[in-house]
């Protein structure tokens, strides 16, 4: 530590103000499409902590699971669908938003079908497997006059928001390097991982699944968009998990300010979820940075090192509430389809660089309409009419 004092716990951040839940008749009704591991373990429970949304319908290929979940959450037979009769959701006025939580290759189909049914869409990341599919999803939403939001949960998470606030306030000085590492062991015996190891369903390996957290963070932390991309890929020989998709992907982004971002992701290294931001005034280490809970932020500057005391909240509930507020109050979403398409385009640029061995110049322009650092106001629904 070079003799610097170590302050184990920093000055507590202001406690998040709690407002009452919205009246039940003003909450926005959601249908969850896909009842897999993530939906069952994280998203459906998050509705219990949501202030502005309620679960009113479920869609699953398993009638037994759909009926069980519906019964647990007070959903009647009119709120149970399968993939073949999903389009009937158009006749269900309780459903205002469809949350698509399916294998990546199915996102375009069910997003488009939801728009055709007259519903808004919250879609899991990655948005789709190709930029062309992303554009078609955006176009479908525009034709329908409905909102499309991509589920980048960390942009609604308090630790990430506090780090962004400090960066925007200049507390880190000029950013010089951002490094991110996101990975886990993919288990071919786990049904939740089996489709992720099939290129036709997942579009790629660890990068579009867990590496995207780091890729997206490099952009939202810096507040910049890259001008050049480099990528490298490696997969161990003989590992059956990587017959179709890649294992390790490393990349480097160069930004207009001179900032360099380095990222890695893998389906074979020990679980990692770490961001490090190096500025001329301070260094911030977030570890873990993109988990469901347990986030930790360390700040080191000339005065020493401190761990920030930040109130943990259910980030999935925050994300769902953001979409609900946008629908009920007719405001813009912070992470629209264009945000999702930017990451998919960059993923493809990383793959291209890895394939050719050359840097890829970014020849398109993307500009956020809402700064990722902007936190939601704890607002109430606008009056009907």
C-alpha positions in Angstrom: 0.0 0.0 0.0 3.1 2.3 0.0 2.4 3.5 3.5 -1.0 5.0 2.6 -3.7 4.6 5.2 -6.3 1.9 4.5 -9.8 3.0 5.2 -11.8 -0.2 5.2 -15.2 1.4 4.8 -15.8 4.7 3.2 -18.3 7.4 4.1 -21.7 5.8 3.6 -23.5 7.0 0.6 -26.9 8.6 1.1 -29.6 6.0 1.7 -31.9 5.5 -1.2 -35.2 7.2 -0.6 -38.0 4.7 -0.6 -41.3 5.8 -2.1 -44.5 3.7 -1.8 -45.4 1.2 -4.5 -47.7 2.5 -7.2 -51.4 1.8 -6.8 -52.2 -1.7 -8.1 -54.4 -0.3 -10.9 -51.6 1.9 -12.2 -48.9 -0.8 -12.2 -47.8 -2.0 -15.6 -48.6 -5.6 -16.5 -45.8 -7.7 -17.8 -45.7 -11.1 -19.5 -42.5 -13.1 -19.1 -41.6 -15.2 -22.2 -39.4 -18.1 -21.2 -39.3 -19.8 -17.8 -35.7 -20.9 -17.7 -33.1 -20.6 -14.9 -32.6 -16.9 -15.1 -36.3 -16.1 -15.4 -37.2 -18.4 -12.5 -34.3 -17.5 -10.3 -34.0 -13.7 -10.8 -36.7 -12.0 -12.9 -39.9 -13.5 -11.6 -38.9 -13.0 -8.0 -38.0 -9.4 -8.8 -41.6 -8.5 -9.5 -42.1 -9.0 -5.8 -39.8 -6.0 -5.2 -41.0 -3.9 -8.1 -42.9 -0.7 -7.3 -44.4 0.0 -10.7 -44.9 -3.4 -12.4 -46.7 -6.6 -11.9 -46.5 -10.1 -13.4 -49.8 -10.9 -15.2 -48.8 -13.6 -17.8 -46.3 -16.3 -18.5 -45.2 -18.0 -21.7 -43.5 -21.4 -21.7 -43.1 -24.5 -23.7 -43.8 -26.5 -20.6 -47.5 -26.4 -19.7 -46.8 -27.9 -16.2 -44.2 -25.2 -15.4 -46.4 -22.4 -16.8 -49.4 -23.5 -14.7 -47.3 -23.9 -11.6 -45.8 -20.4 -11.9 -49.1 -18.9 -12.7 -50.7 -20.5 -9.7 -47.9 -19.2 -7.4 -48.4 -15.6 -8.7 -52.2 -15.4 -8.9 -52.3 -15.6 -12.7 -55.5 -17.1 -14.1 -55.8 -19.4 -17.2 -56.2 -16.3 -19.4 -52.5 -15.4 -18.6 -50.9 -18.7 -19.6 -49.5 -19.1 -23.1 -47.2 -21.4 -25.0 -45.0 -20.5 -27.9 -47.5 -21.5 -30.6 -50.4 -19.5 -29.2 -48.3 -16.6 -28.0 -50.0 -14.2 -30.6 -53.2 -14.5 -28.6 -51.6 -12.2 -26.1 -52.9 -9.4 -28.3 -56.3 -10.0 -26.8 -55.1 -9.6 -23.3 -55.3 -6.0 -22.1 -53.6 -6.8 -18.8 -50.3 -7.3 -20.7 -48.6 -4.0 -21.6 -45.0 -5.2 -21.8 -43.5 -8.5 -23.0 -40.2 -9.5 -21.4 -38.3 -11.8 -23.8 -36.0 -14.2 -21.9 -35.2 -16.8 -24.5 -32.1 -18.2 -26.3 -30.5 -15.3 -28.3 -31.6 -16.5 -31.7 -35.2 -16.4 -30.7 -35.1 -12.7 -29.5 -36.0 -11.3 -33.0 -39.0 -13.5 -33.6 -40.7 -13.0 -30.2 -39.8 -9.3 -30.1 -41.4 -8.8 -33.5 -44.5 -11.0 -32.6 -44.9 -8.9 -29.4 -44.9 -5.7 -31.3 -47.4 -7.1 -33.8 -49.6 -7.9 -30.8 -49.4 -4.3 -29.8 -47.1 -4.7 -26.8 -44.0 -2.9 -25.6 -40.9 -5.1 -25.3 -38.1 -5.6 -22.7 -35.6 -8.0 -24.3 -32.7 -9.7 -22.7 -29.1 -9.1 -23.8 -27.5 -9.8 -26.2 -30.2 -8.2 -28.3 -29.8 -10.6 -31.2 -27.1 -12.6 -33.0 -26.5 -10.1 -35.8 -26.7 -6.4 -36.3 -29.2 -6.9 -39.1 -31.6 -8.7 -36.7 -31.2 -5.9 -34.3 -32.2 -3.3 -36.9 -35.2 -5.4 -37.8 -36.3 -5.4 -34.2 -35.9 -1.7 -33.9 -37.8 -1.1 -37.1 -40.6 -3.4 -35.9 -41.0 -1.3 -32.7 -41.1 1.9 -34.7 -43.8 0.5 -37.0 -45.8 -0.5 -34.0 -45.3 2.7 -32.1 -44.0 0.8 -29.1 -41.0 1.0 -26.8 -38.0 -1.4 -27.1 -35.7 -1.7 -24.1 -32.7 -4.0 -23.8 -32.1 -5.5 -20.3 -28.7 -4.1 -19.3 -29.3 -4.5 -15.6 -26.0 -3.1 -14.5 -26.9 0.3 -15.9 -29.6 0.5 -13.2 -27.4 -0.9 -10.4 -26.4 1.5 -7.6 -22.7 0.6 -7.4 -22.2 1.1 -11.1 -24.2 4.3 -11.0 -22.1 5.7 -8.2 -18.9 4.9 -10.1 -20.3 6.6 -13.2 -21.3 9.6 -11.1 -17.7 9.9 -9.8 -16.3 9.6 -13.3 -18.6 12.3 -14.7 -17.8 14.6 -11.7 -14.1 14.3 -12.5 -13.2 12.6 -9.3 -11.0 10.0 -11.2 -9.4 12.7 -13.4 -8.8 11.8 -17.0 -9.5 8.1 -17.7 -6.5 6.3 -19.1 -7.3 2.6 -19.0 -10.4 0.4 -18.2 -10.0 -3.3 -17.8 -12.8 -5.8 -17.5 -12.8 -9.6 -16.9 -16.1 -11.6 -17.0 -16.2 -15.3 -17.1 -17.5 -18.6 -15.6 -17.4 -22.3 -16.1 -19.9 -23.4 -18.7 -21.5 -26.8 -17.7 -22.6 -28.9 -20.7 -24.8 -30.9 -18.3 -26.8 -27.8 -17.2 -29.8 -27.2 -19.5 -29.2 -23.5 -19.0 -25.8 -23.8 -20.6 -26.5 -26.4 -23.3 -28.1 -23.9 -25.7 -25.3 -21.4 -25.0 -22.8 -23.9 -26.5 -24.7 -24.1 -29.8 -23.8 -21.4 -32.2 -27.1 -21.4 -34.0 -28.9 -20.5 -30.7 -26.2 -18.4 -28.9 -24.5 -16.7 -31.8 -21.1 -17.1 -30.1 -19.5 -18.3 -26.9 -18.6 -16.4 -23.7 -18.4 -13.0 -25.4 -22.2 -12.4 -26.1 -23.2 -14.1 -22.9 -20.9 -12.8 -20.1 -18.3 -10.8 -21.9 -20.9 -8.3 -23.0 -21.1 -7.1 -19.4 -17.5 -5.8 -19.7 -17.9 -4.6 -23.2 -21.0 -2.6 -22.3 -19.4 -1.3 -19.1 -16.4 0.0 -21.0 -18.8 2.2 -22.9 -21.1 3.3 -20.1 -18.3 3.9 -17.6 -16.3 6.1 -20.1 -19.3 7.8 -21.6 -17.6 7.4 -25.0 -17.9 5.1 -28.1 -14.8 3.4 -29.5 -13.2 4.3 -32.8 -11.1 1.1 -33.2 -11.4 -2.5 -32.1 -8.9 -5.4 -31.8 -9.8 -9.0 -30.9 -8.2 -12.3 -30.1 -9.8 -15.7 -29.6 -8.6 -19.1 -28.2 -10.3 -22.4 -27.5 -8.6 -25.4 -25.9 -8.2 -28.3 -28.2 -10.3 -31.4 -27.4 -12.8 -29.7 -25.1 -16.2 -30.7 -26.4 -17.8 -27.5 -25.1 -16.1 -25.6 -27.8 -16.9 -27.5 -30.9 -19.2 -24.7 -32.1 -18.5 -21.7 -30.0 -15.3 -20.0 -28.8 -13.9 -20.0 -25.2 -11.6 -17.1 -24.5 -12.0 -13.8 -26.2 -9.8 -10.8 -25.4 -10.3 -7.4 -27.0 -9.1 -3.9 -26.9 -11.1 -0.7 -27.7 -9.5 2.7 -28.5 -11.6 5.7 -27.7 -11.5 9.3 -29.0 -10.1 10.7 -25.8 -7.1 8.3 -26.0 -8.6 6.0 -23.4 -7.8 2.3 -23.9 -10.1 -0.5 -22.7 -9.0 -4.1 -22.4 -11.5 -6.9 -21.9 -11.5 -10.7 -21.4 -14.1 -13.3 -21.2 -14.2 -17.1 -20.9 -16.3 -20.1 -20.4 -13.4 -22.0 -18.7 -11.7 -19.7 -16.2 -12.7 -19.4 -12.6 -15.7 -17.1 -12.1 -14.8 -13.5 -12.6 -16.7 -10.3 -12.6 -14.2 -7.5 -12.3 -13.9 -3.9 -13.6 -10.9 -1.6 -13.0 -10.9 2.0 -14.0 -7.5 3.9 -13.9 -7.7 7.6 -13.9 -5.1 10.3 -13.4 -6.5 11.1 -9.9 -7.9 7.8 -8.7 -8.3 4.1 -9.3 -11.6 2.3 -8.9 -11.8 -1.5 -8.6 -15.2 -3.1 -8.8 -15.1 -6.8 -7.8 -17.6 -8.3 -8.1 -18.9 -5.7 -10.6 -21.7 -7.4 -12.5 -23.2 -10.1 -10.3 -26.8 -10.3 -9.1 -25.7 -9.0 -5.7 -22.7 -8.6 -3.4 -21.1 -5.7 -5.4 -18.0 -4.2 -4.0 -16.2 -0.9 -5.0 -12.7 0.1 -3.8 -11.4 3.6 -4.5 -7.7 4.4 -4.2 -6.4 8.0 -4.5 -3.7 10.2 -2.9 -5.4 10.0 0.5 -5.5 6.2 0.7 -7.9 3.4 -0.1 -11.6 3.0 0.8 -14.4 0.6 0.2 -17.6 2.5 -0.7 -20.6 1.8 1.4 -23.5 1.6 -1.0 -26.9 0.3 -0.4 -27.6 -3.0 -2.3 -30.9 -3.1 -4.1 -32.6 -5.6 -6.5 -31.2 -4.4 -9.8 -33.7 -6.5 -11.8 -36.6 -4.8 -10.0 -35.0 -1.4 -10.8 -34.6 -2.3 -14.4 -38.2 -3.6 -14.7 -39.5 -0.4 -12.9 -37.6 1.8 -15.4 -39.4 0.1 -18.3 -42.8 0.4 -16.4 -42.3 4.1 -15.8 -41.3 4.7 -19.4 -44.6 3.0 -20.5 -46.9 4.6 -18.0 -45.4 8.1 -18.2 -44.4 7.9 -21.9 -40.7 8.7 -21.3 -37.6 7.4 -23.1 -35.9 4.2 -22.0 -32.2 4.5 -21.1 -31.1 1.3 -22.9 -33.1 1.3 -26.2 -32.6 -1.1 -29.1 -29.9 1.1 -30.5 -27.8 0.4 -27.3 -28.2 -3.3 -27.8 -27.3 -3.1 -31.5 -24.1 -1.1 -30.7 -22.8 -4.0 -28.6 -23.7 -6.6 -31.2 -21.9 -4.6 -33.9 -18.9 -4.3 -31.6 -19.0 -8.1 -30.9 -18.9 -8.7 -34.7 -16.0 -6.3 -35.0 -14.1 -8.2 -32.3 -14.7 -11.4 -34.2 -13.6 -9.9 -37.5 -10.4 -8.6 -35.9 -9.7 -12.0 -34.4 -10.3 -13.7 -37.8 -8.2 -11.3 -39.8 -5.5 -10.3 -37.3 -6.1 -6.7 -38.1 -7.6 -3.8 -36.2 -11.2 -2.8 -37.2 -12.0 0.9 -37.6 -15.4 1.8 -36.4 -17.1 3.4 -39.4 -20.5 4.1 -37.9 -21.8 6.6 -35.4 -23.8 5.9 -32.3 -24.8 8.5 -29.7 -26.7 7.8 -26.5 -29.9 9.8 -26.0 -29.7 9.4 -22.2 -26.4 9.3 -20.3 -25.9 5.9 -18.7 -25.0 7.7 -15.5 -28.5 9.1 -15.1 -30.3 7.5 -12.2 -34.1 7.0 -12.2 -36.2 9.5 -10.3 -38.4 7.9 -7.8 -41.5 9.1 -9.6 -45.2 8.2 -9.4 -47.4 7.4 -12.3 -49.0 10.2 -14.2 -52.8 10.5 -13.8 -54.9 8.5 -16.3 -55.8 10.3 -19.5 
